[in-house]
Amino acid sequence: KGKCPEDGWDESTIELFLHELAIMDSNNFLGNCGVGEREGRVASGLVARRHYRLIHGIGRSGDISAVQPKAAGSSLLNKLTNSVVLDVIKLAGVRTVTNCFVVPMATGMSLTLCFLTLRHKRPKAKYIIWPRIDQKSCFKSMITAGFEPVVIENVLEGDELRTDIEAVEAKIKALGAENILCVHSTTSCFAPRVPDRLEELAVICANYDIPHVVNNAYGVQSSKCMHLIQQGARVGRIDAFVQSLDKNFMVPVGGAIIAGFNESFIQEISKMYPGKASASPSLDVLITLLSLGASGYKQLLKERKEMFSYLSSELKKLADIHNERLLDTPHNPISLAMSLKNLDENNDAAVTQLGSMLFTRQVSGARVVPCGSVQTVNNYTFKGFMSHANDYPCAYLNAASAIGIKKQDVDVFLKRLDKCLKTSRKEAKKEKSVNEISNSNTDTEQLGD
């Protein structure tokens, strides 16, 4: 049926299935005689086994979704993977999606492919409207495609950084709709930045006849992010949404899914990809989804949501103990942020030092964001880089509840964070007292003079 099985398969069944696909490829025919430049020859048996002897990759030189006559098994693998992934995207909340394909590039380059496809539809356009999110790959995706990002600063509402809808519309009027390639919005992001107001952006795009591309990097795992995409497509315009394979399906880095509501446009994007492509990302995600089944994936989504609530309540308790606070970001369903005001006030370097302390204690993924850092990316200077705003009111620490997280991960993280905060406060107090002594000595010397 081309759908994700309700119950996962065991490993033996999956391996049997993959071997059946592999023997349909010409490089595995017993009497095969190859005289071309690409015959699926592999020098290492270890490499061949690693890929289940599915060596030909996917697509043909002119279309990544096309069937290869001499690689029927690999072609079937590709078609099935795209079909199963489409089923899972519907299951995760975007029910009216019509087409998608797995592309062997991470999210940034996959966004670039979308922008390059739109160039043929809008040859005059040179700008991309981009509500600011401090993540380099989505910014570079526009530069690499040859367009000029028009950065729309976010507005602060309480603790949250939200889309400035009025500024987006004003910029469209100022630049002229025909000169704008698309609006490039974001769902999944680090708190206190929250998902863009997709419904309002989608309505603006429909009104001005401007394409809309959504960076949904790790949004498949969030019912809220997927609901925003579904609603945006219902009330306005969303042309494509792009999501990472590794972040949403727990596979190695290297693949993404480009999906949309207009089947022909998604086909256009797939035809824009030059040449054939590696089958590894498709193989990895198909094996994973066959292993989990629809019920297994839904269970992971449920557990992630439960762990988000647990992380939120426990991090709030810890923040209170250290006279900090959990920032109020109810519109962000994956990421949380805890203020670091006390550290920041005592010592500028104490905030970044906390990040180093956590990393050396094997806490990965937590981000420590100081105030006022400046970074230049492709000749564009961002003030307050990593905080998604020029002047966010305080330094803070990020932690996320992503798919696959366990209660043990949360408990160990909080225990280590507690120790690091205590150590940081002691060191900050020590340094403060040393500075005070030094200053009083200087004052005494000046009086003596």
C-alpha positions in Angstrom: 0.0 0.0 0.0 3.0 2.3 0.2 2.2 3.2 3.8 4.1 2.8 7.0 3.1 -0.5 8.6 1.1 -0.1 11.8 3.4 -2.5 13.7 7.2 -2.5 13.1 9.0 -5.4 11.4 11.8 -7.4 13.0 15.3 -7.0 11.7 15.4 -10.4 9.9 12.3 -9.4 7.9 13.7 -6.0 7.0 17.0 -7.6 5.9 15.2 -10.2 3.8 13.2 -7.4 2.1 16.3 -5.3 1.4 18.1 -8.4 -0.1 15.1 -9.0 -2.3 15.3 -5.4 -3.6 19.1 -5.7 -4.1 18.9 -8.7 -6.4 16.6 -6.7 -8.7 19.6 -4.4 -9.5 21.8 -5.3 -12.5 25.1 -5.2 -10.6 23.8 -8.2 -8.5 22.7 -10.4 -11.5 24.8 -13.6 -11.7 25.5 -13.3 -15.4 25.8 -9.5 -15.6 28.2 -8.1 -18.2 28.8 -4.4 -17.6 30.6 -2.2 -20.1 29.5 1.3 -19.0 31.3 3.8 -16.7 28.9 3.2 -13.8 28.1 -0.4 -13.3 27.7 -0.6 -9.5 31.1 -2.1 -9.0 32.4 -1.9 -5.4 35.9 -2.8 -4.4 35.3 -3.5 -0.7 32.9 -6.2 0.5 32.5 -4.3 3.7 31.2 -1.3 1.8 28.9 -3.5 -0.3 27.4 -5.1 2.8 27.0 -1.7 4.5 24.7 -0.6 1.7 23.0 -4.0 1.4 24.5 -4.2 -2.2 22.1 -1.4 -3.3 24.9 0.4 -5.1 23.2 2.3 -8.0 21.8 5.2 -5.9 18.5 6.8 -6.8 17.2 8.7 -9.8 18.7 9.3 -13.2 21.0 12.1 -14.4 18.0 14.4 -15.1 15.6 13.6 -12.4 16.2 12.3 -8.8 12.8 10.7 -8.7 13.1 8.9 -12.1 13.2 5.1 -12.4 16.6 3.5 -13.5 16.0 0.5 -15.8 19.1 -1.3 -14.6 18.4 -0.6 -10.9 14.8 -1.7 -10.4 15.4 -2.6 -6.7 17.0 0.8 -5.9 14.2 2.6 -7.8 11.6 0.6 -5.9 13.3 1.5 -2.6 13.2 5.2 -3.6 9.5 5.1 -4.5 8.5 3.2 -1.4 10.6 5.5 0.9 8.9 8.6 -0.5 5.5 7.0 -0.1 6.1 5.8 3.5 7.5 9.2 4.5 4.5 11.0 3.0 2.3 8.7 5.1 4.2 9.6 8.2 4.0 13.4 7.5 0.2 13.0 7.3 0.3 10.9 10.5 2.3 13.7 12.2 -0.4 16.3 11.4 -0.1 17.8 7.9 -3.0 15.8 6.5 -3.4 17.6 3.1 0.2 17.3 2.0 0.2 15.8 -1.6 3.8 15.0 -2.4 7.3 14.7 -0.9 10.7 13.3 -1.7 13.8 12.4 0.3 16.8 14.4 -0.9 20.4 13.3 0.1 21.3 16.8 1.4 20.8 18.3 4.8 18.2 21.0 5.5 20.2 24.1 4.4 21.1 22.7 0.9 17.6 21.4 0.5 16.2 24.9 1.1 18.7 26.2 -1.5 17.3 23.7 -4.0 13.8 25.1 -3.4 15.0 28.7 -4.0 16.8 27.7 -7.2 13.6 26.1 -8.5 11.6 29.2 -7.7 14.1 31.3 -9.7 12.7 29.9 -12.9 9.2 31.0 -12.0 10.3 34.5 -10.8 13.2 35.6 -12.9 13.1 39.3 -11.8 13.2 38.4 -8.1 16.4 39.0 -6.1 15.2 39.3 -2.5 14.0 36.7 0.1 12.0 38.0 3.1 13.4 36.2 6.2 12.1 36.7 9.8 15.3 36.5 11.7 16.5 33.3 13.2 20.1 33.0 14.3 21.0 29.7 12.6 23.7 29.9 10.0 22.7 27.2 7.5 19.2 28.7 6.8 20.8 32.1 6.3 23.5 30.6 4.0 20.9 28.7 2.0 19.6 32.0 0.6 23.1 33.4 -0.1 24.2 30.1 -1.8 21.2 30.3 -4.1 22.3 33.8 -5.1 19.6 35.8 -3.4 19.7 38.7 -1.0 18.1 38.0 2.4 16.0 40.8 3.8 16.2 40.3 7.5 13.0 41.1 9.5 13.8 41.7 13.2 11.5 39.9 15.6 9.3 41.7 18.2 9.5 41.0 21.9 6.2 39.9 23.4 6.8 39.1 27.1 9.8 36.8 27.0 9.0 35.5 23.5 10.5 36.7 20.2 7.7 36.7 17.5 7.2 37.5 13.9 6.8 41.2 13.0 3.9 40.7 10.6 3.6 44.5 9.9 7.3 44.8 9.1 7.0 41.9 6.6 4.1 43.5 4.8 5.7 46.9 4.8 8.9 45.5 3.3 6.9 43.7 0.6 5.3 47.0 -0.4 8.6 48.8 -0.3 10.5 46.3 -2.5 7.6 45.3 -4.8 6.1 41.8 -4.8 7.6 40.9 -8.2 11.1 41.5 -6.8 10.6 39.1 -4.0 11.4 35.4 -4.6 9.6 34.2 -1.5 9.0 34.5 2.2 11.3 32.1 4.1 9.7 31.3 7.5 10.7 29.0 10.4 8.8 26.6 12.7 11.2 24.8 14.9 13.7 27.1 16.7 15.5 27.8 20.0 13.6 29.6 22.7 12.9 32.4 23.4 12.4 32.6 19.6 9.1 30.8 18.8 7.7 29.5 15.6 6.7 32.1 13.0 3.1 33.2 12.7 2.6 30.9 9.7 -1.1 31.5 9.2 -0.6 35.3 8.9 2.5 34.9 6.7 0.6 32.4 4.5 -2.3 34.9 4.0 0.1 37.7 3.1 1.9 35.4 0.6 -1.5 34.5 -1.0 -2.6 38.2 -1.1 0.6 39.4 -2.8 1.1 36.2 -4.9 4.5 35.5 -3.3 5.8 31.9 -2.8 6.3 30.7 0.8 9.0 28.2 1.9 9.0 26.9 5.4 12.1 25.7 7.3 10.6 22.9 9.4 14.0 21.5 10.4 12.9 19.5 13.4 9.2 20.3 13.3 7.8 16.8 12.3 8.2 15.7 15.9 6.0 18.5 17.1 2.2 18.4 16.6 2.1 22.2 17.1 4.6 22.9 14.3 2.8 20.5 12.0 -0.5 22.1 12.9 0.9 25.5 12.0 1.9 24.2 8.5 -1.5 22.6 8.0 -3.3 25.8 9.0 -1.0 28.0 6.9 -1.8 25.9 3.8 -5.5 26.0 4.6 -5.9 29.7 5.0 -3.1 31.0 2.7 -0.1 29.9 0.8 2.7 27.4 1.6 4.7 26.2 -1.4 7.2 23.8 0.2 8.3 22.8 3.7 11.6 21.2 4.4 12.6 19.0 7.3 15.7 17.1 8.4 15.9 13.3 8.5 18.3 13.0 11.4 16.5 15.4 13.7 13.0 13.9 13.2 13.7 10.2 12.5 16.9 9.5 14.4 19.1 8.5 11.4 22.6 9.7 10.5 23.0 13.3 9.2 22.8 13.7 5.4 19.2 13.8 4.3 16.1 15.9 4.3 12.4 15.8 3.1 11.0 18.4 0.8 7.2 18.3 0.9 4.3 20.4 -0.3 0.7 20.8 -1.3 1.1 21.2 -5.0 2.3 17.9 -6.5 3.7 19.4 -9.7 5.8 22.0 -7.9 7.4 19.3 -5.7 8.2 17.3 -8.9 9.8 20.5 -10.3 12.1 20.7 -7.3 13.1 17.0 -7.6 13.9 17.6 -11.3 16.1 20.6 -10.4 18.5 18.3 -8.6 21.4 17.7 -11.0 22.4 14.1 -11.5 21.8 10.9 -9.6 22.0 10.7 -5.8 23.0 8.6 -2.9 20.4 6.1 -1.7 21.8 6.0 1.9 19.4 8.6 3.4 16.4 6.9 1.8 17.7 3.5 2.9 18.3 4.7 6.5 14.8 6.3 6.9 13.0 3.3 5.3 14.7 0.8 7.6 13.9 3.0 10.6 10.2 3.5 9.8 9.8 -0.2 8.9 11.4 -1.1 12.3 9.3 1.4 14.3 6.0 1.1 12.4 3.4 3.8 12.7 2.6 2.8 16.3 6.2 3.0 17.3 6.7 6.4 15.8 3.5 7.7 17.4 4.8 6.4 20.7 8.1 8.3 20.3 6.1 11.5 19.6 4.0 10.9 22.7 7.1 10.3 24.9 8.8 13.4 23.5 5.8 15.6 24.5 5.7 14.1 28.0 9.4 14.7 28.4 8.9 18.3 27.4 6.5 18.8 30.2 8.8 17.1 32.6 11.9 19.1 31.5 9.9 22.3 31.8 8.7 21.7 35.3 12.0 20.4 36.6 14.0 23.2 34.9 11.7 25.8 36.5 12.3 24.3 40.0 16.1 24.5 39.4 15.8 28.1 38.1 13.9 29.1 41.2 16.6 27.6 43.5 19.3 29.6 41.7 17.3 32.8 41.8 16.8 32.6 38.0 13.6 32.0 36.0 12.4 29.7 33.3 11.5 32.1 30.5 7.8 32.1 29.6 7.7 30.8 26.0 4.4 28.9 25.6 4.5 29.1 21.8 7.7 27.0 21.6 6.8 23.3 21.8 10.4 21.9 21.8 12.9 24.3 23.2 13.1 26.0 26.7 15.3 28.8 28.0 16.4 29.6 31.5 17.7 33.1 32.4 21.4 33.6 33.5 21.0 37.1 34.9 23.0 36.5 38.1 26.0 35.1 36.2 25.8 37.8 33.6 25.8 40.6 36.2 28.7 39.2 38.1 31.1 38.5 35.2 30.8 38.8 31.4 32.8 35.6 30.8 30.9 33.6 33.4 28.0 32.9 31.0 30.2 31.4 28.2 32.3 29.6 30.9 29.1 27.8 32.0 28.7 26.4 28.5 32.3 25.1 28.6 31.7 23.5 32.0 28.6 21.7 30.8 30.3 20.4 27.6 33.3 19.1 29.6 30.8 17.3 31.8 29.4 15.5 28.8 26.2 17.6 28.5 25.6 18.0 24.7 23.0 20.2 23.0 22.6 22.8 25.7 23.3 26.3 24.4 24.5 29.1 26.5 23.7 32.5 25.0 25.5 35.6 26.3 24.2 39.2 25.7 25.6 41.4 23.0 27.7 38.9 20.9 28.3 40.1 17.3 28.9 37.8 14.4 29.3 38.4 10.6 27.9 35.8 8.3 28.5 36.3 4.6 29.1 40.0 5.0 25.9 40.5 7.1 26.5 41.5 10.7 24.2 40.2 13.4 24.1 41.9 16.7 23.2 39.7 19.7 23.9 36.7 17.5 22.4 33.4 18.7 19.7 35.3 20.7 17.6 36.1 17.5 17.5 39.8 18.5 19.8 42.8 18.7 19.2 43.4 22.4 17.6 40.5 24.2 17.1 41.5 27.9 19.1 38.8 29.5 21.7 36.0 28.9 20.1 32.5 29.0 20.6 28.8 28.6 18.7 26.6 26.1 17.6 23.0 26.5 15.3 21.0 24.2 13.1 18.0 24.5 13.7 16.3 21.1 12.5 12.9 19.8 14.2 10.0 21.6 15.0 11.9 24.8 14.7 9.9 28.0 13.9 10.8 31.6 17.4 9.8 32.5 18.8 12.4 30.1 16.7 15.1 31.8 17.7 14.0 35.3 21.4 13.8 34.6 21.3 17.1 32.8 19.6 18.9 35.7 22.0 17.4 38.2 25.1 18.5 36.3 23.6 21.9 35.5 22.9 22.4 39.2 26.6 21.6 40.1 27.9 23.9 37.3 25.7 26.8 38.4 26.9 26.4 42.0 30.5 26.3 40.9 30.0 29.3 38.6 28.5 31.4 41.4 31.3 30.6 43.7 33.9 31.6 41.1 32.0 34.7 40.2 31.9 35.8 43.9 35.6 35.0 44.4 36.5 37.1 41.3 34.2 40.0 42.5 35.9 40.1 45.9 39.4 40.0 44.3 38.4 43.0 42.1 37.0 44.9 45.1 40.3 44.4 47.0 42.3 45.4 44.0 40.2 48.6 43.6 40.5 49.5 47.2 44.3 49.1 47.1 44.4 51.4 44.0 42.3 54.0 45.8 44.7 53.8 48.9 47.7 54.3 46.6 46.1 57.3 44.9 45.4 58.9 48.3 49.1 58.3 49.3 50.3 60.0 46.2 
